[in-house]
Amino acid sequence: MADYKKMYDSLFNDVTDAISLLQRAQQKTEEIFISGDDGVVLELKRNSESDGNDK
């Protein structure tokens, strides 16, 4: 018979580890961005076909 508690605990721990890894990667990327001194800010716009503002 399958040990569902063991399976759940293993899945929970692995998902928690994955979330933590993603959060650390995001924080690291944000710190790199903030520490940059290039002063460039880009504004991205959708083309008119995809934003529903066809006139």
mmCIF file of the N, C-alpha and C atoms, coordinates in Angstrom:
data_MODEL
# 
_entry.id   MODEL 
# 
loop_
_atom_site.group_PDB 
_atom_site.id 
_atom_site.type_symbol 
_atom_site.label_atom_id 
_atom_site.label_alt_id 
_atom_site.label_comp_id 
_atom_site.label_asym_id 
_atom_site.label_entity_id 
_atom_site.label_seq_id 
_atom_site.pdbx_PDB_ins_code 
_atom_site.Cartn_x 
_atom_site.Cartn_y 
_atom_site.Cartn_z 
_atom_site.occupancy 
_atom_site.B_iso_or_equiv 
_atom_site.pdbx_formal_charge 
_atom_site.auth_seq_id 
_atom_site.auth_comp_id 
_atom_site.auth_asym_id 
_atom_site.auth_atom_id 
_atom_site.pdbx_PDB_model_num 
ATOM 1   N N  . MET A 1 1  ? 0.843   -1.185 0.000   1.00 0.00 ? 1  MET A N  1 
ATOM 2   C CA . MET A 1 1  ? 0.000   0.000  0.000   1.00 0.00 ? 1  MET A CA 1 
ATOM 3   C C  . MET A 1 1  ? 0.890   1.251  0.000   1.00 0.00 ? 1  MET A C  1 
ATOM 4   N N  . ALA A 1 2  ? 0.476   2.260  -0.723  1.00 0.00 ? 2  ALA A N  1 
ATOM 5   C CA . ALA A 1 2  ? 1.252   3.490  -0.834  1.00 0.00 ? 2  ALA A CA 1 
ATOM 6   C C  . ALA A 1 2  ? 1.239   4.249  0.490   1.00 0.00 ? 2  ALA A C  1 
ATOM 7   N N  . ASP A 1 3  ? 2.364   4.815  0.820   1.00 0.00 ? 3  ASP A N  1 
ATOM 8   C CA . ASP A 1 3  ? 2.499   5.622  2.034   1.00 0.00 ? 3  ASP A CA 1 
ATOM 9   C C  . ASP A 1 3  ? 2.210   7.079  1.656   1.00 0.00 ? 3  ASP A C  1 
ATOM 10  N N  . TYR A 1 4  ? 0.942   7.462  1.715   1.00 0.00 ? 4  TYR A N  1 
ATOM 11  C CA . TYR A 1 4  ? 0.518   8.780  1.258   1.00 0.00 ? 4  TYR A CA 1 
ATOM 12  C C  . TYR A 1 4  ? 1.092   9.911  2.099   1.00 0.00 ? 4  TYR A C  1 
ATOM 13  N N  . LYS A 1 5  ? 1.256   9.690  3.392   1.00 0.00 ? 5  LYS A N  1 
ATOM 14  C CA . LYS A 1 5  ? 1.853   10.730 4.234   1.00 0.00 ? 5  LYS A CA 1 
ATOM 15  C C  . LYS A 1 5  ? 3.287   10.994 3.802   1.00 0.00 ? 5  LYS A C  1 
ATOM 16  N N  . LYS A 1 6  ? 4.052   9.942  3.554   1.00 0.00 ? 6  LYS A N  1 
ATOM 17  C CA . LYS A 1 6  ? 5.433   10.100 3.104   1.00 0.00 ? 6  LYS A CA 1 
ATOM 18  C C  . LYS A 1 6  ? 5.467   10.796 1.742   1.00 0.00 ? 6  LYS A C  1 
ATOM 19  N N  . MET A 1 7  ? 4.557   10.422 0.839   1.00 0.00 ? 7  MET A N  1 
ATOM 20  C CA . MET A 1 7  ? 4.498   11.040 -0.484  1.00 0.00 ? 7  MET A CA 1 
ATOM 21  C C  . MET A 1 7  ? 4.159   12.523 -0.364  1.00 0.00 ? 7  MET A C  1 
ATOM 22  N N  . TYR A 1 8  ? 3.170   12.848 0.455   1.00 0.00 ? 8  TYR A N  1 
ATOM 23  C CA . TYR A 1 8  ? 2.762   14.241 0.642   1.00 0.00 ? 8  TYR A CA 1 
ATOM 24  C C  . TYR A 1 8  ? 3.888   15.056 1.257   1.00 0.00 ? 8  TYR A C  1 
ATOM 25  N N  . ASP A 1 9  ? 4.522   14.517 2.296   1.00 0.00 ? 9  ASP A N  1 
ATOM 26  C CA . ASP A 1 9  ? 5.621   15.231 2.951   1.00 0.00 ? 9  ASP A CA 1 
ATOM 27  C C  . ASP A 1 9  ? 6.756   15.506 1.968   1.00 0.00 ? 9  ASP A C  1 
ATOM 28  N N  . SER A 1 10 ? 7.083   14.530 1.146   1.00 0.00 ? 10 SER A N  1 
ATOM 29  C CA . SER A 1 10 ? 8.148   14.691 0.164   1.00 0.00 ? 10 SER A CA 1 
ATOM 30  C C  . SER A 1 10 ? 7.783   15.761 -0.861  1.00 0.00 ? 10 SER A C  1 
ATOM 31  N N  . LEU A 1 11 ? 6.570   15.717 -1.371  1.00 0.00 ? 11 LEU A N  1 
ATOM 32  C CA . LEU A 1 11 ? 6.118   16.707 -2.344  1.00 0.00 ? 11 LEU A CA 1 
ATOM 33  C C  . LEU A 1 11 ? 6.087   18.093 -1.731  1.00 0.00 ? 11 LEU A C  1 
ATOM 34  N N  . PHE A 1 12 ? 5.562   18.213 -0.518  1.00 0.00 ? 12 PHE A N  1 
ATOM 35  C CA . PHE A 1 12 ? 5.487   19.501 0.164   1.00 0.00 ? 12 PHE A CA 1 
ATOM 36  C C  . PHE A 1 12 ? 6.880   20.101 0.343   1.00 0.00 ? 12 PHE A C  1 
ATOM 37  N N  . ASN A 1 13 ? 7.819   19.292 0.786   1.00 0.00 ? 13 ASN A N  1 
ATOM 38  C CA . ASN A 1 13 ? 9.180   19.779 1.009   1.00 0.00 ? 13 ASN A CA 1 
ATOM 39  C C  . ASN A 1 13 ? 9.835   20.218 -0.297  1.00 0.00 ? 13 ASN A C  1 
ATOM 40  N N  . ASP A 1 14 ? 9.657   19.441 -1.358  1.00 0.00 ? 14 ASP A N  1 
ATOM 41  C CA . ASP A 1 14 ? 10.261  19.796 -2.644  1.00 0.00 ? 14 ASP A CA 1 
ATOM 42  C C  . ASP A 1 14 ? 9.637   21.054 -3.235  1.00 0.00 ? 14 ASP A C  1 
ATOM 43  N N  . VAL A 1 15 ? 8.327   21.217 -3.111  1.00 0.00 ? 15 VAL A N  1 
ATOM 44  C CA . VAL A 1 15 ? 7.663   22.421 -3.610  1.00 0.00 ? 15 VAL A CA 1 
ATOM 45  C C  . VAL A 1 15 ? 8.109   23.642 -2.808  1.00 0.00 ? 15 VAL A C  1 
ATOM 46  N N  . THR A 1 16 ? 8.221   23.482 -1.501  1.00 0.00 ? 16 THR A N  1 
ATOM 47  C CA . THR A 1 16 ? 8.699   24.578 -0.650  1.00 0.00 ? 16 THR A CA 1 
ATOM 48  C C  . THR A 1 16 ? 10.117  24.994 -1.041  1.00 0.00 ? 16 THR A C  1 
ATOM 49  N N  . ASP A 1 17 ? 10.973  24.006 -1.301  1.00 0.00 ? 17 ASP A N  1 
ATOM 50  C CA . ASP A 1 17 ? 12.344  24.304 -1.735  1.00 0.00 ? 17 ASP A CA 1 
ATOM 51  C C  . ASP A 1 17 ? 12.346  25.035 -3.075  1.00 0.00 ? 17 ASP A C  1 
ATOM 52  N N  . ALA A 1 18 ? 11.487  24.618 -4.005  1.00 0.00 ? 18 ALA A N  1 
ATOM 53  C CA . ALA A 1 18 ? 11.413  25.261 -5.321  1.00 0.00 ? 18 ALA A CA 1 
ATOM 54  C C  . ALA A 1 18 ? 10.946  26.702 -5.202  1.00 0.00 ? 18 ALA A C  1 
ATOM 55  N N  . ILE A 1 19 ? 9.957   26.947 -4.368  1.00 0.00 ? 19 ILE A N  1 
ATOM 56  C CA . ILE A 1 19 ? 9.460   28.314 -4.162  1.00 0.00 ? 19 ILE A CA 1 
ATOM 57  C C  . ILE A 1 19 ? 10.558  29.190 -3.565  1.00 0.00 ? 19 ILE A C  1 
ATOM 58  N N  . SER A 1 20 ? 11.273  28.667 -2.594  1.00 0.00 ? 20 SER A N  1 
ATOM 59  C CA . SER A 1 20 ? 12.375  29.424 -1.975  1.00 0.00 ? 20 SER A CA 1 
ATOM 60  C C  . SER A 1 20 ? 13.455  29.754 -2.998  1.00 0.00 ? 20 SER A C  1 
ATOM 61  N N  . LEU A 1 21 ? 13.773  28.796 -3.852  1.00 0.00 ? 21 LEU A N  1 
ATOM 62  C CA . LEU A 1 21 ? 14.780  29.020 -4.887  1.00 0.00 ? 21 LEU A CA 1 
ATOM 63  C C  . LEU A 1 21 ? 14.336  30.120 -5.848  1.00 0.00 ? 21 LEU A C  1 
ATOM 64  N N  . LEU A 1 22 ? 13.078  30.098 -6.256  1.00 0.00 ? 22 LEU A N  1 
ATOM 65  C CA . LEU A 1 22 ? 12.549  31.123 -7.150  1.00 0.00 ? 22 LEU A CA 1 
ATOM 66  C C  . LEU A 1 22 ? 12.541  32.498 -6.483  1.00 0.00 ? 22 LEU A C  1 
ATOM 67  N N  . GLN A 1 23 ? 12.200  32.547 -5.212  1.00 0.00 ? 23 GLN A N  1 
ATOM 68  C CA . GLN A 1 23 ? 12.203  33.825 -4.491  1.00 0.00 ? 23 GLN A CA 1 
ATOM 69  C C  . GLN A 1 23 ? 13.613  34.394 -4.392  1.00 0.00 ? 23 GLN A C  1 
ATOM 70  N N  . ARG A 1 24 ? 14.597  33.541 -4.100  1.00 0.00 ? 24 ARG A N  1 
ATOM 71  C CA . ARG A 1 24 ? 15.982  34.003 -4.032  1.00 0.00 ? 24 ARG A CA 1 
ATOM 72  C C  . ARG A 1 24 ? 16.456  34.496 -5.390  1.00 0.00 ? 24 ARG A C  1 
ATOM 73  N N  . ALA A 1 25 ? 16.081  33.795 -6.453  1.00 0.00 ? 25 ALA A N  1 
ATOM 74  C CA . ALA A 1 25 ? 16.474  34.222 -7.800  1.00 0.00 ? 25 ALA A CA 1 
ATOM 75  C C  . ALA A 1 25 ? 15.860  35.577 -8.136  1.00 0.00 ? 25 ALA A C  1 
ATOM 76  N N  . GLN A 1 26 ? 14.600  35.787 -7.777  1.00 0.00 ? 26 GLN A N  1 
ATOM 77  C CA . GLN A 1 26 ? 13.949  37.070 -8.017  1.00 0.00 ? 26 GLN A CA 1 
ATOM 78  C C  . GLN A 1 26 ? 14.630  38.176 -7.226  1.00 0.00 ? 26 GLN A C  1 
ATOM 79  N N  . GLN A 1 27 ? 14.918  37.939 -5.953  1.00 0.00 ? 27 GLN A N  1 
ATOM 80  C CA . GLN A 1 27 ? 15.583  38.944 -5.123  1.00 0.00 ? 27 GLN A CA 1 
ATOM 81  C C  . GLN A 1 27 ? 16.961  39.296 -5.676  1.00 0.00 ? 27 GLN A C  1 
ATOM 82  N N  . LYS A 1 28 ? 17.695  38.283 -6.109  1.00 0.00 ? 28 LYS A N  1 
ATOM 83  C CA . LYS A 1 28 ? 19.024  38.512 -6.674  1.00 0.00 ? 28 LYS A CA 1 
ATOM 84  C C  . LYS A 1 28 ? 18.918  39.377 -7.933  1.00 0.00 ? 28 LYS A C  1 
ATOM 85  N N  . THR A 1 29 ? 17.963  39.066 -8.786  1.00 0.00 ? 29 THR A N  1 
ATOM 86  C CA . THR A 1 29 ? 17.771  39.833 -10.012 1.00 0.00 ? 29 THR A CA 1 
ATOM 87  C C  . THR A 1 29 ? 17.355  41.263 -9.701  1.00 0.00 ? 29 THR A C  1 
ATOM 88  N N  . GLU A 1 30 ? 16.467  41.450 -8.727  1.00 0.00 ? 30 GLU A N  1 
ATOM 89  C CA . GLU A 1 30 ? 16.053  42.801 -8.339  1.00 0.00 ? 30 GLU A CA 1 
ATOM 90  C C  . GLU A 1 30 ? 17.227  43.597 -7.787  1.00 0.00 ? 30 GLU A C  1 
ATOM 91  N N  . GLU A 1 31 ? 18.077  42.955 -6.996  1.00 0.00 ? 31 GLU A N  1 
ATOM 92  C CA . GLU A 1 31 ? 19.251  43.644 -6.452  1.00 0.00 ? 31 GLU A CA 1 
ATOM 93  C C  . GLU A 1 31 ? 20.215  44.054 -7.561  1.00 0.00 ? 31 GLU A C  1 
ATOM 94  N N  . ILE A 1 32 ? 20.400  43.193 -8.543  1.00 0.00 ? 32 ILE A N  1 
ATOM 95  C CA . ILE A 1 32 ? 21.258  43.535 -9.683  1.00 0.00 ? 32 ILE A CA 1 
ATOM 96  C C  . ILE A 1 32 ? 20.667  44.717 -10.431 1.00 0.00 ? 32 ILE A C  1 
ATOM 97  N N  . PHE A 1 33 ? 19.357  44.701 -10.641 1.00 0.00 ? 33 PHE A N  1 
ATOM 98  C CA . PHE A 1 33 ? 18.697  45.796 -11.355 1.00 0.00 ? 33 PHE A CA 1 
ATOM 99  C C  . PHE A 1 33 ? 18.836  47.109 -10.592 1.00 0.00 ? 33 PHE A C  1 
ATOM 100 N N  . ILE A 1 34 ? 18.565  47.063 -9.288  1.00 0.00 ? 34 ILE A N  1 
ATOM 101 C CA . ILE A 1 34 ? 18.607  48.275 -8.465  1.00 0.00 ? 34 ILE A CA 1 
ATOM 102 C C  . ILE A 1 34 ? 20.033  48.826 -8.398  1.00 0.00 ? 34 ILE A C  1 
ATOM 103 N N  . SER A 1 35 ? 21.020  47.960 -8.349  1.00 0.00 ? 35 SER A N  1 
ATOM 104 C CA . SER A 1 35 ? 22.402  48.425 -8.227  1.00 0.00 ? 35 SER A CA 1 
ATOM 105 C C  . SER A 1 35 ? 22.963  48.953 -9.544  1.00 0.00 ? 35 SER A C  1 
ATOM 106 N N  . GLY A 1 36 ? 22.250  48.710 -10.642 1.00 0.00 ? 36 GLY A N  1 
ATOM 107 C CA . GLY A 1 36 ? 22.707  49.214 -11.935 1.00 0.00 ? 36 GLY A CA 1 
ATOM 108 C C  . GLY A 1 36 ? 22.631  50.725 -11.973 1.00 0.00 ? 36 GLY A C  1 
ATOM 109 N N  . ASP A 1 37 ? 23.575  51.342 -12.669 1.00 0.00 ? 37 ASP A N  1 
ATOM 110 C CA . ASP A 1 37 ? 23.590  52.798 -12.720 1.00 0.00 ? 37 ASP A CA 1 
ATOM 111 C C  . ASP A 1 37 ? 23.422  53.316 -14.142 1.00 0.00 ? 37 ASP A C  1 
ATOM 112 N N  . ASP A 1 38 ? 22.819  52.517 -14.999 1.00 0.00 ? 38 ASP A N  1 
ATOM 113 C CA . ASP A 1 38 ? 22.662  52.952 -16.379 1.00 0.00 ? 38 ASP A CA 1 
ATOM 114 C C  . ASP A 1 38 ? 21.534  53.972 -16.547 1.00 0.00 ? 38 ASP A C  1 
ATOM 115 N N  . GLY A 1 39 ? 20.596  54.017 -15.611 1.00 0.00 ? 39 GLY A N  1 
ATOM 116 C CA . GLY A 1 39 ? 19.534  55.021 -15.648 1.00 0.00 ? 39 GLY A CA 1 
ATOM 117 C C  . GLY A 1 39 ? 18.554  54.870 -16.794 1.00 0.00 ? 39 GLY A C  1 
ATOM 118 N N  . VAL A 1 40 ? 18.552  53.736 -17.460 1.00 0.00 ? 40 VAL A N  1 
ATOM 119 C CA . VAL A 1 40 ? 17.671  53.532 -18.606 1.00 0.00 ? 40 VAL A CA 1 
ATOM 120 C C  . VAL A 1 40 ? 16.391  52.855 -18.131 1.00 0.00 ? 40 VAL A C  1 
ATOM 121 N N  . VAL A 1 41 ? 15.267  53.431 -18.498 1.00 0.00 ? 41 VAL A N  1 
ATOM 122 C CA . VAL A 1 41 ? 13.967  52.843 -18.210 1.00 0.00 ? 41 VAL A CA 1 
ATOM 123 C C  . VAL A 1 41 ? 13.239  52.698 -19.537 1.00 0.00 ? 41 VAL A C  1 
ATOM 124 N N  . LEU A 1 42 ? 12.782  51.516 -19.826 1.00 0.00 ? 42 LEU A N  1 
ATOM 125 C CA . LEU A 1 42 ? 12.082  51.263 -21.070 1.00 0.00 ? 42 LEU A CA 1 
ATOM 126 C C  . LEU A 1 42 ? 10.601  51.090 -20.808 1.00 0.00 ? 42 LEU A C  1 
ATOM 127 N N  . GLU A 1 43 ? 9.784   51.675 -21.650 1.00 0.00 ? 43 GLU A N  1 
ATOM 128 C CA . GLU A 1 43 ? 8.342   51.483 -21.568 1.00 0.00 ? 43 GLU A CA 1 
ATOM 129 C C  . GLU A 1 43 ? 7.942   50.592 -22.718 1.00 0.00 ? 43 GLU A C  1 
ATOM 130 N N  . LEU A 1 44 ? 7.325   49.472 -22.400 1.00 0.00 ? 44 LEU A N  1 
ATOM 131 C CA . LEU A 1 44 ? 6.891   48.532 -23.416 1.00 0.00 ? 44 LEU A CA 1 
ATOM 132 C C  . LEU A 1 44 ? 5.399   48.709 -23.645 1.00 0.00 ? 44 LEU A C  1 
ATOM 133 N N  . LYS A 1 45 ? 5.005   48.824 -24.898 1.00 0.00 ? 45 LYS A N  1 
ATOM 134 C CA . LYS A 1 45 ? 3.595   48.973 -25.240 1.00 0.00 ? 45 LYS A CA 1 
ATOM 135 C C  . LYS A 1 45 ? 3.173   47.814 -26.117 1.00 0.00 ? 45 LYS A C  1 
ATOM 136 N N  . ARG A 1 46 ? 1.952   47.390 -25.931 1.00 0.00 ? 46 ARG A N  1 
ATOM 137 C CA . ARG A 1 46 ? 1.385   46.352 -26.787 1.00 0.00 ? 46 ARG A CA 1 
ATOM 138 C C  . ARG A 1 46 ? 0.987   46.971 -28.107 1.00 0.00 ? 46 ARG A C  1 
ATOM 139 N N  . ASN A 1 47 ? 1.018   46.157 -29.134 1.00 0.00 ? 47 ASN A N  1 
ATOM 140 C CA . ASN A 1 47 ? 0.549   46.704 -30.400 1.00 0.00 ? 47 ASN A CA 1 
ATOM 141 C C  . ASN A 1 47 ? -0.976  46.787 -30.354 1.00 0.00 ? 47 ASN A C  1 
ATOM 142 N N  . SER A 1 48 ? -1.567  47.622 -31.163 1.00 0.00 ? 48 SER A N  1 
ATOM 143 C CA . SER A 1 48 ? -2.994  47.948 -31.058 1.00 0.00 ? 48 SER A CA 1 
ATOM 144 C C  . SER A 1 48 ? -3.903  46.751 -31.294 1.00 0.00 ? 48 SER A C  1 
ATOM 145 N N  . GLU A 1 49 ? -3.439  45.743 -32.008 1.00 0.00 ? 49 GLU A N  1 
ATOM 146 C CA . GLU A 1 49 ? -4.282  44.576 -32.268 1.00 0.00 ? 49 GLU A CA 1 
ATOM 147 C C  . GLU A 1 49 ? -4.518  43.760 -31.001 1.00 0.00 ? 49 GLU A C  1 
ATOM 148 N N  . SER A 1 50 ? -3.529  43.700 -30.117 1.00 0.00 ? 50 SER A N  1 
ATOM 149 C CA . SER A 1 50 ? -3.654  42.820 -28.958 1.00 0.00 ? 50 SER A CA 1 
ATOM 150 C C  . SER A 1 50 ? -4.249  43.496 -27.734 1.00 0.00 ? 50 SER A C  1 
ATOM 151 N N  . ASP A 1 51 ? -4.385  44.845 -27.729 1.00 0.00 ? 51 ASP A N  1 
ATOM 152 C CA . ASP A 1 51 ? -4.916  45.497 -26.535 1.00 0.00 ? 51 ASP A CA 1 
ATOM 153 C C  . ASP A 1 51 ? -6.385  45.851 -26.632 1.00 0.00 ? 51 ASP A C  1 
ATOM 154 N N  . GLY A 1 52 ? -7.026  45.502 -27.739 1.00 0.00 ? 52 GLY A N  1 
ATOM 155 C CA . GLY A 1 52 ? -8.460  45.726 -27.871 1.00 0.00 ? 52 GLY A CA 1 
ATOM 156 C C  . GLY A 1 52 ? -8.843  47.137 -28.202 1.00 0.00 ? 52 GLY A C  1 
ATOM 157 N N  . ASN A 1 53 ? -7.916  47.993 -28.593 1.00 0.00 ? 53 ASN A N  1 
ATOM 158 C CA . ASN A 1 53 ? -8.225  49.378 -28.912 1.00 0.00 ? 53 ASN A CA 1 
ATOM 159 C C  . ASN A 1 53 ? -8.219  49.624 -30.416 1.00 0.00 ? 53 ASN A C  1 
ATOM 160 N N  . ASP A 1 54 ? -8.766  48.687 -31.160 1.00 0.00 ? 54 ASP A N  1 
ATOM 161 C CA . ASP A 1 54 ? -8.831  48.864 -32.623 1.00 0.00 ? 54 ASP A CA 1 
ATOM 162 C C  . ASP A 1 54 ? -9.823  49.952 -32.965 1.00 0.00 ? 54 ASP A C  1 
ATOM 163 N N  . LYS A 1 55 ? -9.386  50.911 -33.768 1.00 0.00 ? 55 LYS A N  1 
ATOM 164 C CA . LYS A 1 55 ? -10.262 52.022 -34.161 1.00 0.00 ? 55 LYS A CA 1 
ATOM 165 C C  . LYS A 1 55 ? -10.231 52.206 -35.646 1.00 0.00 ? 55 LYS A C  1 
# 
